[in-house]
Amino acid sequence: FELGGQDPHAEQVTLSTEKGEARAIAEVMTTPLPADIELRLGSGSGGRRLTGTVMGAHGRPVWGARILTHQGEEAYSDEDGHFLLASTSARRLRLWVTKAGFAPAKITPAMADGRTSFDIRIQLEAGHHVGGVVVDAQGSPVPWATIRWHSPSLSLVEKFEMELETHSGLDGRFSIDGLPSGVVSLQVQSSGHGMQEQAVTELDRDDLVLRMGPASWMAGRVIDAATGLPIPSFVVQVGPMAMDMTDAQQGGVFFPPSAITRSIASLDGAWSLGIDLVPGSFVPVTVKAGDHAPAEFEAVQTTIKPEADAFVVRMTSLGGR
């Protein structure tokens, strides 16, 4: 087989193929890129067979629990709590188990070499809940805000896979269940407001108030470095934020905000852009304009009322190349 169109900046890619019940998965490092890659399909029943039972409180089976592997394979428990992953090819398997009303569980079952079938038992703990209301700086409810939660015990991949979010209603109220014990962080985001994050140490409550502040703004002016004349047409890209910058500036934001791209037409080279982040956040900015070299800035601070001349981008002409 031959594949093209891969991300040239990716350090690792995951390849998979299947035929019938047999499946093969390989994680390939791209630096250096191997000359040839072999995907070996499992024989017989198709790889390794994993069965198990999901139990809740007092030994009762849990129906409808989702079992997800780190390779994207998934299964659901039946009315007796049983599930089957028929053809997993992983030597070391990580499982995430979720079910409404229960705390999520992370399982790393022992899968010794030489064995083709395994049976495990998964115990889910009762989940906690937290509810409250999202309001703006004036105390008015914020409808349809997105509230995400995460725990220090969850890895970045787990935070993505578990879809840990809900939304406020018309009255700004929200409720999240299935939370684990301990401290959790709630992050709230809504268009036109600054993204906020709040640590919650007391669970099983419905009186939490998540207060959102104003959104950030950015502004600047784009000029030619040699002539000092304004560049009337250009593109401004804010983000995407690298994970280390996101963690440092937003107290542990657990998803990578996507890039915001705007095409600007301005005779004096001035531009402004609203961003749903807390004022004072630092974000990367890239400016591109026709026959000029792109100008990149790793960390530009947002504010409530920016001035264009406080951030002047001087672009170098490529001389028509």
QUIZIBEL-V451028 format. One record per run of one state. SS is the DSSP state (H for helix, E for strand, - for the rest). FROM is the first residue (numbers start at 0). LEN is the number of residues. Records with the same first field share a line. If there is no record, write none. Layout:
BEGIN
SS = FROM-LEN ; FROM-LEN
END
This chain:
BEGIN
- = 0-11 ; 19-2 ; 29-18 ; 55-1 ; 59-1 ; 61-4 ; 69-4 ; 76-5 ; 88-6 ; 98-3 ; 102-2 ; 107-9 ; 123-2 ; 126-1 ; 135-5 ; 141-4 ; 151-4 ; 161-3 ; 167-5 ; 179-4 ; 189-3 ; 194-1 ; 200-4 ; 211-1 ; 224-5 ; 230-2 ; 238-4 ; 250-9 ; 265-4 ; 278-3 ; 288-3 ; 292-2 ; 301-1 ; 303-4 ; 310-1 ; 315-1 ; 317-4
E = 11-8 ; 21-8 ; 47-8 ; 60-1 ; 65-4 ; 73-3 ; 81-7 ; 94-4 ; 101-1 ; 104-3 ; 116-7 ; 125-1 ; 127-8 ; 140-1 ; 145-6 ; 164-3 ; 172-7 ; 183-6 ; 192-2 ; 195-5 ; 204-7 ; 212-12 ; 229-1 ; 232-6 ; 259-6 ; 269-9 ; 281-7 ; 291-1 ; 294-7 ; 302-1 ; 311-4 ; 316-1
H = 56-3 ; 155-6 ; 242-8 ; 307-3
END
